[in-house]
Amino acid sequence: MQNGRTRQRDEQRRSLAGRRPGGRGEEPLYRNDCNVWIIGRFFREPVSAAIGGYSEAFSDSTIFIKGFVERTSYDTYQDLDATIGGVNTGISTQFSKSISTRFSLFGKIKRFQDSLRSGNSYGGEASLKEKPAQDVWFRQFVEYEKEPC
């Protein structure tokens, strides 16, 4: 039998590293799980995949790592066609049943059809998630990405 705090920690772990590549929302990412999203009707649409895992670091903190790849193709602006891959790692901490934080670092390799846009980047993200009611939550975040010339 799980108590409320254990259940919240399990929910936190399941939703941890779950942002889809490109930041399209949150999806659960379970230990040793592989998630593949195919968005759109035809091959000219975005395709992305992510694989990763997590481990409990402290009583209310979880560390995670996720690898991802995304391919986007355009019919009109083909010089913006891109393949982006990378890794994301960080820690998430549950302070109470309604407050949690997340800090992460990431690295990306970007390859565009137009080679002038291709390059590598790195950065980080910090977020605060508030859950004022069972079915309502708010997430504030700041993200920094550096792409060296």
N, C-alpha and C positions, 0 to 999 in steps of 0.2 A: 504494500500500500504506500503510495507516494503522498507526502505532505505538500502543501501549496508551494513552499520554497523550492523543493526538489523538482516539482513539475515545471515551475518557471525556469529553473536552470536548464532543464531538458529542452524546453521551448527555445530558450536563448541559444543553446548549442545548435539546434536544428536550423535556426534562422541566421546563424552567424555569418559565414563566408558567402552568403547567398546572393550578393548582387550580381546580376548577369553582366557579362562583359558589355561595356558601353554605358553602363548605369541605367538600364531600362527598368529597374525595379528590384524587388527582393524575391528570391526564390530560396527554398531550403536547400542546404548542401550538407548531407549526412556523411558520417565517417566512411571513408573509402567508397564514396558514391561518385558516379559519373553522370552528369546532366548534359543533355544536348538539346538545344533549342533550335528549331527550324522555323523561321518567321517568314510568312509570305506564301505565295502560290507557286512561284516559278524559281528557277535557279538564279535569276537576276536579282533576287531579294537577299537581305542579310541572313547569314548563317553563323551561329556561334556555338561554342562548346566550352564547358568548364569541368575541371576535376580537382578534387582537393580533400582535405580532412581537417580535423580539429582534435585537440587534447586539452583536458582540464589542467590548468597551470596552478591555480590556487583554489580556495573554496568557492569563490564566486567569479573567477576569471577563467577564460578559455582562450587558448592561442589557436590560430588557424593559418593554413596556407592553401592557396588556390592557384592553379594554372589555368589560363584561358586563351582562346583563339577566336577571332571573329573575321569573317569575310563579308565585305559589302561591295555590291556591283550596281552601277547605274546605267540606264539605257542612254541617257542624254549626256551626262557629264562623266565620261569614261576616265578622264584624268583624275577623278576623285575615287575611282575603284581602289579599295584598300584591303590589305590583310594585316591584322594587328594581333600580336600575341604577347603574353606576358605572365608575370607572377605577382601575386598579392599576398602579403603576410601581415599578421597583426594580433592584437589582443582585444578581447571584449570583456567588460566587467559589469556585473549586475549589482547595483547598490541597494536596490529595494525592488519590490514587485512592480513599481512604476517608473524607475529610473535606471538607465544603463548607458554606458559609454563604449566607444569603439575607437581605437587608434590603429592605423595600418600604413604600410609602406608598399609601393608598387614599382615595378619596372616594366616597360613596354618596348617592343620592337614594332615599328610601323613601316610597311612597304606599300607605296602607292603606285598606280600606273604611271603617274608623272613622278619621275625619280627625284625631282627637286624637293618634293614634300616628304620623302622617305627619311627615316631617322630613328633614333632611340630616345626614350624619355624616362623620367623617374619622378617620383613625388610621394605625397602622403595625404592622409585624410584623418580628420578627427570629427567625431559625431556624438551627439547626445540624443537619446531616444526617451521620450516621455509617453507613458501610457495612462491617461487620466481615467479611462473606462475600459471594460473588457474588450470591446470591439473597436476602440478608437486609440490611435497612437500618432505622435508627432515626432519627426526626426529632423533635427537641425544639423547641418554639417558644413565643414569647410574643406576644400580640396585644393592642393597645390600641385601643379605639374610643370616640370622643367624639361625643356628640350634643348640640349646644348647645340650650338651651331657647328 
